[in-house]
Amino acid sequence: MTEPLAEALRVQLAAAAEGFDWTDPAGLWDKLAEEIVELQQAPDAANRAEELGDLLFMVVNLSRHLGVDAAAALTAANAKFSRRYGYIQQHLSELPALGDPLRLERMESLWQQAKKLEPSKNTG
């Protein structure tokens, strides 16, 4: 697990061992939504950094309660993005020039094609 994710998990497990932990799974989702709103409303870069940290900490907390290794999930998401973006890169010569408003639209179309080429899963 990467260091910051591992540290978040370590401190959460230590707190949980002392009884300071979520008991209601619905509360986890509510807190995650709260952290997203706080990030959206952060007025400046310093506050955005703080709120993003809180959001990431909460994501690790949620992953712990779901029984998902946050670092492994992120590693898999990175690989999935790289595969799909790699498909786009294979078609760069076919895209409109940088700055052309149609370029992003075409890239999104290629992204959707890449998704369809992958084994079917019920995830994004």
Phi and psi in radians as a Rosetta constraint file:
Dihedral C 1 N 2 CA 2 C 2 CIRCULARHARMONIC -1.120 0.35
Dihedral N 2 CA 2 C 2 N 3 CIRCULARHARMONIC 2.690 0.35
Dihedral C 2 N 3 CA 3 C 3 CIRCULARHARMONIC -0.921 0.35
Dihedral N 3 CA 3 C 3 N 4 CIRCULARHARMONIC -0.949 0.35
Dihedral C 3 N 4 CA 4 C 4 CIRCULARHARMONIC -1.097 0.35
Dihedral N 4 CA 4 C 4 N 5 CIRCULARHARMONIC -0.651 0.35
Dihedral C 4 N 5 CA 5 C 5 CIRCULARHARMONIC -1.179 0.35
Dihedral N 5 CA 5 C 5 N 6 CIRCULARHARMONIC -0.733 0.35
Dihedral C 5 N 6 CA 6 C 6 CIRCULARHARMONIC -1.107 0.35
Dihedral N 6 CA 6 C 6 N 7 CIRCULARHARMONIC -0.703 0.35
Dihedral C 6 N 7 CA 7 C 7 CIRCULARHARMONIC -1.161 0.35
Dihedral N 7 CA 7 C 7 N 8 CIRCULARHARMONIC -0.713 0.35
Dihedral C 7 N 8 CA 8 C 8 CIRCULARHARMONIC -1.051 0.35
Dihedral N 8 CA 8 C 8 N 9 CIRCULARHARMONIC -0.793 0.35
Dihedral C 8 N 9 CA 9 C 9 CIRCULARHARMONIC -1.111 0.35
Dihedral N 9 CA 9 C 9 N 10 CIRCULARHARMONIC -0.736 0.35
Dihedral C 9 N 10 CA 10 C 10 CIRCULARHARMONIC -1.035 0.35
Dihedral N 10 CA 10 C 10 N 11 CIRCULARHARMONIC -0.851 0.35
Dihedral C 10 N 11 CA 11 C 11 CIRCULARHARMONIC -1.222 0.35
Dihedral N 11 CA 11 C 11 N 12 CIRCULARHARMONIC -0.576 0.35
Dihedral C 11 N 12 CA 12 C 12 CIRCULARHARMONIC -1.152 0.35
Dihedral N 12 CA 12 C 12 N 13 CIRCULARHARMONIC -0.763 0.35
Dihedral C 12 N 13 CA 13 C 13 CIRCULARHARMONIC -1.131 0.35
Dihedral N 13 CA 13 C 13 N 14 CIRCULARHARMONIC -0.667 0.35
Dihedral C 13 N 14 CA 14 C 14 CIRCULARHARMONIC -1.114 0.35
Dihedral N 14 CA 14 C 14 N 15 CIRCULARHARMONIC -0.766 0.35
Dihedral C 14 N 15 CA 15 C 15 CIRCULARHARMONIC -1.132 0.35
Dihedral N 15 CA 15 C 15 N 16 CIRCULARHARMONIC -0.733 0.35
Dihedral C 15 N 16 CA 16 C 16 CIRCULARHARMONIC -1.097 0.35
Dihedral N 16 CA 16 C 16 N 17 CIRCULARHARMONIC -0.637 0.35
Dihedral C 16 N 17 CA 17 C 17 CIRCULARHARMONIC -1.097 0.35
Dihedral N 17 CA 17 C 17 N 18 CIRCULARHARMONIC -0.421 0.35
Dihedral C 17 N 18 CA 18 C 18 CIRCULARHARMONIC -1.670 0.35
Dihedral N 18 CA 18 C 18 N 19 CIRCULARHARMONIC 0.081 0.35
Dihedral C 18 N 19 CA 19 C 19 CIRCULARHARMONIC 1.631 0.35
Dihedral N 19 CA 19 C 19 N 20 CIRCULARHARMONIC 0.026 0.35
Dihedral C 19 N 20 CA 20 C 20 CIRCULARHARMONIC -1.634 0.35
Dihedral N 20 CA 20 C 20 N 21 CIRCULARHARMONIC 1.522 0.35
Dihedral C 20 N 21 CA 21 C 21 CIRCULARHARMONIC -2.712 0.35
Dihedral N 21 CA 21 C 21 N 22 CIRCULARHARMONIC 2.859 0.35
Dihedral C 21 N 22 CA 22 C 22 CIRCULARHARMONIC -1.248 0.35
Dihedral N 22 CA 22 C 22 N 23 CIRCULARHARMONIC 2.361 0.35
Dihedral C 22 N 23 CA 23 C 23 CIRCULARHARMONIC -1.915 0.35
Dihedral N 23 CA 23 C 23 N 24 CIRCULARHARMONIC -0.350 0.35
Dihedral C 23 N 24 CA 24 C 24 CIRCULARHARMONIC -1.950 0.35
Dihedral N 24 CA 24 C 24 N 25 CIRCULARHARMONIC 1.964 0.35
Dihedral C 24 N 25 CA 25 C 25 CIRCULARHARMONIC -0.979 0.35
Dihedral N 25 CA 25 C 25 N 26 CIRCULARHARMONIC -0.572 0.35
Dihedral C 25 N 26 CA 26 C 26 CIRCULARHARMONIC -1.097 0.35
Dihedral N 26 CA 26 C 26 N 27 CIRCULARHARMONIC -0.575 0.35
Dihedral C 26 N 27 CA 27 C 27 CIRCULARHARMONIC -1.096 0.35
Dihedral N 27 CA 27 C 27 N 28 CIRCULARHARMONIC -0.559 0.35
Dihedral C 27 N 28 CA 28 C 28 CIRCULARHARMONIC -1.091 0.35
Dihedral N 28 CA 28 C 28 N 29 CIRCULARHARMONIC -0.795 0.35
Dihedral C 28 N 29 CA 29 C 29 CIRCULARHARMONIC -1.159 0.35
Dihedral N 29 CA 29 C 29 N 30 CIRCULARHARMONIC -0.698 0.35
Dihedral C 29 N 30 CA 30 C 30 CIRCULARHARMONIC -1.095 0.35
Dihedral N 30 CA 30 C 30 N 31 CIRCULARHARMONIC -0.751 0.35
Dihedral C 30 N 31 CA 31 C 31 CIRCULARHARMONIC -1.145 0.35
Dihedral N 31 CA 31 C 31 N 32 CIRCULARHARMONIC -0.684 0.35
Dihedral C 31 N 32 CA 32 C 32 CIRCULARHARMONIC -1.056 0.35
Dihedral N 32 CA 32 C 32 N 33 CIRCULARHARMONIC -0.798 0.35
Dihedral C 32 N 33 CA 33 C 33 CIRCULARHARMONIC -1.093 0.35
Dihedral N 33 CA 33 C 33 N 34 CIRCULARHARMONIC -0.689 0.35
Dihedral C 33 N 34 CA 34 C 34 CIRCULARHARMONIC -1.080 0.35
Dihedral N 34 CA 34 C 34 N 35 CIRCULARHARMONIC -0.761 0.35
Dihedral C 34 N 35 CA 35 C 35 CIRCULARHARMONIC -1.134 0.35
Dihedral N 35 CA 35 C 35 N 36 CIRCULARHARMONIC -0.633 0.35
Dihedral C 35 N 36 CA 36 C 36 CIRCULARHARMONIC -1.118 0.35
Dihedral N 36 CA 36 C 36 N 37 CIRCULARHARMONIC -0.780 0.35
Dihedral C 36 N 37 CA 37 C 37 CIRCULARHARMONIC -1.091 0.35
Dihedral N 37 CA 37 C 37 N 38 CIRCULARHARMONIC -0.753 0.35
Dihedral C 37 N 38 CA 38 C 38 CIRCULARHARMONIC -1.078 0.35
Dihedral N 38 CA 38 C 38 N 39 CIRCULARHARMONIC -0.677 0.35
Dihedral C 38 N 39 CA 39 C 39 CIRCULARHARMONIC -1.148 0.35
Dihedral N 39 CA 39 C 39 N 40 CIRCULARHARMONIC -0.767 0.35
Dihedral C 39 N 40 CA 40 C 40 CIRCULARHARMONIC -1.056 0.35
Dihedral N 40 CA 40 C 40 N 41 CIRCULARHARMONIC -0.554 0.35
Dihedral C 40 N 41 CA 41 C 41 CIRCULARHARMONIC -1.667 0.35
Dihedral N 41 CA 41 C 41 N 42 CIRCULARHARMONIC -0.015 0.35
Dihedral C 41 N 42 CA 42 C 42 CIRCULARHARMONIC -1.063 0.35
Dihedral N 42 CA 42 C 42 N 43 CIRCULARHARMONIC 2.258 0.35
Dihedral C 42 N 43 CA 43 C 43 CIRCULARHARMONIC -1.411 0.35
Dihedral N 43 CA 43 C 43 N 44 CIRCULARHARMONIC -0.304 0.35
Dihedral C 43 N 44 CA 44 C 44 CIRCULARHARMONIC -2.685 0.35
Dihedral N 44 CA 44 C 44 N 45 CIRCULARHARMONIC 3.072 0.35
Dihedral C 44 N 45 CA 45 C 45 CIRCULARHARMONIC -1.049 0.35
Dihedral N 45 CA 45 C 45 N 46 CIRCULARHARMONIC -0.736 0.35
Dihedral C 45 N 46 CA 46 C 46 CIRCULARHARMONIC -1.101 0.35
Dihedral N 46 CA 46 C 46 N 47 CIRCULARHARMONIC -0.767 0.35
Dihedral C 46 N 47 CA 47 C 47 CIRCULARHARMONIC -1.201 0.35
Dihedral N 47 CA 47 C 47 N 48 CIRCULARHARMONIC -0.645 0.35
Dihedral C 47 N 48 CA 48 C 48 CIRCULARHARMONIC -1.087 0.35
Dihedral N 48 CA 48 C 48 N 49 CIRCULARHARMONIC -0.735 0.35
Dihedral C 48 N 49 CA 49 C 49 CIRCULARHARMONIC -1.080 0.35
Dihedral N 49 CA 49 C 49 N 50 CIRCULARHARMONIC -0.770 0.35
Dihedral C 49 N 50 CA 50 C 50 CIRCULARHARMONIC -1.103 0.35
Dihedral N 50 CA 50 C 50 N 51 CIRCULARHARMONIC -0.807 0.35
Dihedral C 50 N 51 CA 51 C 51 CIRCULARHARMONIC -1.200 0.35
Dihedral N 51 CA 51 C 51 N 52 CIRCULARHARMONIC -0.620 0.35
Dihedral C 51 N 52 CA 52 C 52 CIRCULARHARMONIC -1.125 0.35
Dihedral N 52 CA 52 C 52 N 53 CIRCULARHARMONIC -0.711 0.35
Dihedral C 52 N 53 CA 53 C 53 CIRCULARHARMONIC -1.037 0.35
Dihedral N 53 CA 53 C 53 N 54 CIRCULARHARMONIC -0.763 0.35
Dihedral C 53 N 54 CA 54 C 54 CIRCULARHARMONIC -1.080 0.35
Dihedral N 54 CA 54 C 54 N 55 CIRCULARHARMONIC -0.712 0.35
Dihedral C 54 N 55 CA 55 C 55 CIRCULARHARMONIC -1.120 0.35
Dihedral N 55 CA 55 C 55 N 56 CIRCULARHARMONIC -0.800 0.35
Dihedral C 55 N 56 CA 56 C 56 CIRCULARHARMONIC -1.094 0.35
Dihedral N 56 CA 56 C 56 N 57 CIRCULARHARMONIC -0.699 0.35
Dihedral C 56 N 57 CA 57 C 57 CIRCULARHARMONIC -1.063 0.35
Dihedral N 57 CA 57 C 57 N 58 CIRCULARHARMONIC -0.740 0.35
Dihedral C 57 N 58 CA 58 C 58 CIRCULARHARMONIC -1.181 0.35
Dihedral N 58 CA 58 C 58 N 59 CIRCULARHARMONIC -0.622 0.35
Dihedral C 58 N 59 CA 59 C 59 CIRCULARHARMONIC -1.101 0.35
Dihedral N 59 CA 59 C 59 N 60 CIRCULARHARMONIC -0.712 0.35
Dihedral C 59 N 60 CA 60 C 60 CIRCULARHARMONIC -1.112 0.35
Dihedral N 60 CA 60 C 60 N 61 CIRCULARHARMONIC -0.710 0.35
Dihedral C 60 N 61 CA 61 C 61 CIRCULARHARMONIC -1.083 0.35
Dihedral N 61 CA 61 C 61 N 62 CIRCULARHARMONIC -0.795 0.35
Dihedral C 61 N 62 CA 62 C 62 CIRCULARHARMONIC -1.088 0.35
Dihedral N 62 CA 62 C 62 N 63 CIRCULARHARMONIC -0.771 0.35
Dihedral C 62 N 63 CA 63 C 63 CIRCULARHARMONIC -1.076 0.35
Dihedral N 63 CA 63 C 63 N 64 CIRCULARHARMONIC -0.676 0.35
Dihedral C 63 N 64 CA 64 C 64 CIRCULARHARMONIC -1.050 0.35
Dihedral N 64 CA 64 C 64 N 65 CIRCULARHARMONIC -0.790 0.35
Dihedral C 64 N 65 CA 65 C 65 CIRCULARHARMONIC -1.241 0.35
Dihedral N 65 CA 65 C 65 N 66 CIRCULARHARMONIC -0.443 0.35
Dihedral C 65 N 66 CA 66 C 66 CIRCULARHARMONIC -1.497 0.35
Dihedral N 66 CA 66 C 66 N 67 CIRCULARHARMONIC -0.129 0.35
Dihedral C 66 N 67 CA 67 C 67 CIRCULARHARMONIC 1.316 0.35
Dihedral N 67 CA 67 C 67 N 68 CIRCULARHARMONIC 0.498 0.35
Dihedral C 67 N 68 CA 68 C 68 CIRCULARHARMONIC -1.959 0.35
Dihedral N 68 CA 68 C 68 N 69 CIRCULARHARMONIC 2.324 0.35
Dihedral C 68 N 69 CA 69 C 69 CIRCULARHARMONIC -1.312 0.35
Dihedral N 69 CA 69 C 69 N 70 CIRCULARHARMONIC 1.933 0.35
Dihedral C 69 N 70 CA 70 C 70 CIRCULARHARMONIC -1.037 0.35
Dihedral N 70 CA 70 C 70 N 71 CIRCULARHARMONIC -0.733 0.35
Dihedral C 70 N 71 CA 71 C 71 CIRCULARHARMONIC -1.157 0.35
Dihedral N 71 CA 71 C 71 N 72 CIRCULARHARMONIC -0.716 0.35
Dihedral C 71 N 72 CA 72 C 72 CIRCULARHARMONIC -1.150 0.35
Dihedral N 72 CA 72 C 72 N 73 CIRCULARHARMONIC -0.679 0.35
Dihedral C 72 N 73 CA 73 C 73 CIRCULARHARMONIC -1.130 0.35
Dihedral N 73 CA 73 C 73 N 74 CIRCULARHARMONIC -0.725 0.35
Dihedral C 73 N 74 CA 74 C 74 CIRCULARHARMONIC -1.176 0.35
Dihedral N 74 CA 74 C 74 N 75 CIRCULARHARMONIC -0.695 0.35
Dihedral C 74 N 75 CA 75 C 75 CIRCULARHARMONIC -1.050 0.35
Dihedral N 75 CA 75 C 75 N 76 CIRCULARHARMONIC -0.750 0.35
Dihedral C 75 N 76 CA 76 C 76 CIRCULARHARMONIC -1.146 0.35
Dihedral N 76 CA 76 C 76 N 77 CIRCULARHARMONIC -0.691 0.35
Dihedral C 76 N 77 CA 77 C 77 CIRCULARHARMONIC -1.141 0.35
Dihedral N 77 CA 77 C 77 N 78 CIRCULARHARMONIC -0.696 0.35
Dihedral C 77 N 78 CA 78 C 78 CIRCULARHARMONIC -1.058 0.35
Dihedral N 78 CA 78 C 78 N 79 CIRCULARHARMONIC -0.766 0.35
Dihedral C 78 N 79 CA 79 C 79 CIRCULARHARMONIC -1.145 0.35
Dihedral N 79 CA 79 C 79 N 80 CIRCULARHARMONIC -0.707 0.35
Dihedral C 79 N 80 CA 80 C 80 CIRCULARHARMONIC -1.115 0.35
Dihedral N 80 CA 80 C 80 N 81 CIRCULARHARMONIC -0.781 0.35
Dihedral C 80 N 81 CA 81 C 81 CIRCULARHARMONIC -1.053 0.35
Dihedral N 81 CA 81 C 81 N 82 CIRCULARHARMONIC -0.788 0.35
Dihedral C 81 N 82 CA 82 C 82 CIRCULARHARMONIC -1.078 0.35
Dihedral N 82 CA 82 C 82 N 83 CIRCULARHARMONIC -0.713 0.35
Dihedral C 82 N 83 CA 83 C 83 CIRCULARHARMONIC -1.083 0.35
Dihedral N 83 CA 83 C 83 N 84 CIRCULARHARMONIC -0.850 0.35
Dihedral C 83 N 84 CA 84 C 84 CIRCULARHARMONIC -1.183 0.35
Dihedral N 84 CA 84 C 84 N 85 CIRCULARHARMONIC -0.726 0.35
Dihedral C 84 N 85 CA 85 C 85 CIRCULARHARMONIC -1.201 0.35
Dihedral N 85 CA 85 C 85 N 86 CIRCULARHARMONIC -0.563 0.35
Dihedral C 85 N 86 CA 86 C 86 CIRCULARHARMONIC -1.041 0.35
Dihedral N 86 CA 86 C 86 N 87 CIRCULARHARMONIC -0.643 0.35
Dihedral C 86 N 87 CA 87 C 87 CIRCULARHARMONIC -1.115 0.35
Dihedral N 87 CA 87 C 87 N 88 CIRCULARHARMONIC -0.735 0.35
Dihedral C 87 N 88 CA 88 C 88 CIRCULARHARMONIC -1.068 0.35
Dihedral N 88 CA 88 C 88 N 89 CIRCULARHARMONIC -0.770 0.35
Dihedral C 88 N 89 CA 89 C 89 CIRCULARHARMONIC -1.080 0.35
Dihedral N 89 CA 89 C 89 N 90 CIRCULARHARMONIC -0.535 0.35
Dihedral C 89 N 90 CA 90 C 90 CIRCULARHARMONIC -1.152 0.35
Dihedral N 90 CA 90 C 90 N 91 CIRCULARHARMONIC -0.304 0.35
Dihedral C 90 N 91 CA 91 C 91 CIRCULARHARMONIC -2.024 0.35
Dihedral N 91 CA 91 C 91 N 92 CIRCULARHARMONIC 0.283 0.35
Dihedral C 91 N 92 CA 92 C 92 CIRCULARHARMONIC -0.989 0.35
Dihedral N 92 CA 92 C 92 N 93 CIRCULARHARMONIC -0.653 0.35
Dihedral C 92 N 93 CA 93 C 93 CIRCULARHARMONIC -1.164 0.35
Dihedral N 93 CA 93 C 93 N 94 CIRCULARHARMONIC -0.310 0.35
Dihedral C 93 N 94 CA 94 C 94 CIRCULARHARMONIC -1.579 0.35
Dihedral N 94 CA 94 C 94 N 95 CIRCULARHARMONIC -0.138 0.35
Dihedral C 94 N 95 CA 95 C 95 CIRCULARHARMONIC -1.487 0.35
Dihedral N 95 CA 95 C 95 N 96 CIRCULARHARMONIC 2.650 0.35
Dihedral C 95 N 96 CA 96 C 96 CIRCULARHARMONIC -1.030 0.35
Dihedral N 96 CA 96 C 96 N 97 CIRCULARHARMONIC 2.796 0.35
Dihedral C 96 N 97 CA 97 C 97 CIRCULARHARMONIC -1.096 0.35
Dihedral N 97 CA 97 C 97 N 98 CIRCULARHARMONIC 2.702 0.35
Dihedral C 97 N 98 CA 98 C 98 CIRCULARHARMONIC -0.931 0.35
Dihedral N 98 CA 98 C 98 N 99 CIRCULARHARMONIC 2.411 0.35
Dihedral C 98 N 99 CA 99 C 99 CIRCULARHARMONIC 1.646 0.35
Dihedral N 99 CA 99 C 99 N 100 CIRCULARHARMONIC -0.365 0.35
Dihedral C 99 N 100 CA 100 C 100 CIRCULARHARMONIC -1.285 0.35
Dihedral N 100 CA 100 C 100 N 101 CIRCULARHARMONIC 2.207 0.35
Dihedral C 100 N 101 CA 101 C 101 CIRCULARHARMONIC -1.044 0.35
Dihedral N 101 CA 101 C 101 N 102 CIRCULARHARMONIC -0.392 0.35
Dihedral C 101 N 102 CA 102 C 102 CIRCULARHARMONIC -1.369 0.35
Dihedral N 102 CA 102 C 102 N 103 CIRCULARHARMONIC -0.269 0.35
Dihedral C 102 N 103 CA 103 C 103 CIRCULARHARMONIC -1.046 0.35
Dihedral N 103 CA 103 C 103 N 104 CIRCULARHARMONIC -0.870 0.35
Dihedral C 103 N 104 CA 104 C 104 CIRCULARHARMONIC -1.121 0.35
Dihedral N 104 CA 104 C 104 N 105 CIRCULARHARMONIC -0.686 0.35
Dihedral C 104 N 105 CA 105 C 105 CIRCULARHARMONIC -1.045 0.35
Dihedral N 105 CA 105 C 105 N 106 CIRCULARHARMONIC -0.766 0.35
Dihedral C 105 N 106 CA 106 C 106 CIRCULARHARMONIC -1.189 0.35
Dihedral N 106 CA 106 C 106 N 107 CIRCULARHARMONIC -0.668 0.35
Dihedral C 106 N 107 CA 107 C 107 CIRCULARHARMONIC -1.106 0.35
Dihedral N 107 CA 107 C 107 N 108 CIRCULARHARMONIC -0.720 0.35
Dihedral C 107 N 108 CA 108 C 108 CIRCULARHARMONIC -1.098 0.35
Dihedral N 108 CA 108 C 108 N 109 CIRCULARHARMONIC -0.678 0.35
Dihedral C 108 N 109 CA 109 C 109 CIRCULARHARMONIC -1.082 0.35
Dihedral N 109 CA 109 C 109 N 110 CIRCULARHARMONIC -0.752 0.35
Dihedral C 109 N 110 CA 110 C 110 CIRCULARHARMONIC -1.125 0.35
Dihedral N 110 CA 110 C 110 N 111 CIRCULARHARMONIC -0.678 0.35
Dihedral C 110 N 111 CA 111 C 111 CIRCULARHARMONIC -1.022 0.35
Dihedral N 111 CA 111 C 111 N 112 CIRCULARHARMONIC -0.794 0.35
Dihedral C 111 N 112 CA 112 C 112 CIRCULARHARMONIC -1.124 0.35
Dihedral N 112 CA 112 C 112 N 113 CIRCULARHARMONIC -0.654 0.35
Dihedral C 112 N 113 CA 113 C 113 CIRCULARHARMONIC -1.091 0.35
Dihedral N 113 CA 113 C 113 N 114 CIRCULARHARMONIC -0.758 0.35
Dihedral C 113 N 114 CA 114 C 114 CIRCULARHARMONIC -1.064 0.35
Dihedral N 114 CA 114 C 114 N 115 CIRCULARHARMONIC -0.716 0.35
Dihedral C 114 N 115 CA 115 C 115 CIRCULARHARMONIC -1.052 0.35
Dihedral N 115 CA 115 C 115 N 116 CIRCULARHARMONIC -0.711 0.35
Dihedral C 115 N 116 CA 116 C 116 CIRCULARHARMONIC -1.203 0.35
Dihedral N 116 CA 116 C 116 N 117 CIRCULARHARMONIC -0.411 0.35
Dihedral C 116 N 117 CA 117 C 117 CIRCULARHARMONIC -1.371 0.35
Dihedral N 117 CA 117 C 117 N 118 CIRCULARHARMONIC -0.289 0.35
Dihedral C 117 N 118 CA 118 C 118 CIRCULARHARMONIC -1.473 0.35
Dihedral N 118 CA 118 C 118 N 119 CIRCULARHARMONIC 2.719 0.35
Dihedral C 118 N 119 CA 119 C 119 CIRCULARHARMONIC -0.960 0.35
Dihedral N 119 CA 119 C 119 N 120 CIRCULARHARMONIC 2.471 0.35
Dihedral C 119 N 120 CA 120 C 120 CIRCULARHARMONIC -1.176 0.35
Dihedral N 120 CA 120 C 120 N 121 CIRCULARHARMONIC 2.249 0.35
Dihedral C 120 N 121 CA 121 C 121 CIRCULARHARMONIC -2.451 0.35
Dihedral N 121 CA 121 C 121 N 122 CIRCULARHARMONIC 2.765 0.35
Dihedral C 121 N 122 CA 122 C 122 CIRCULARHARMONIC -1.607 0.35
Dihedral N 122 CA 122 C 122 N 123 CIRCULARHARMONIC 0.703 0.35
Dihedral C 122 N 123 CA 123 C 123 CIRCULARHARMONIC -2.252 0.35
Dihedral N 123 CA 123 C 123 N 124 CIRCULARHARMONIC 2.856 0.35
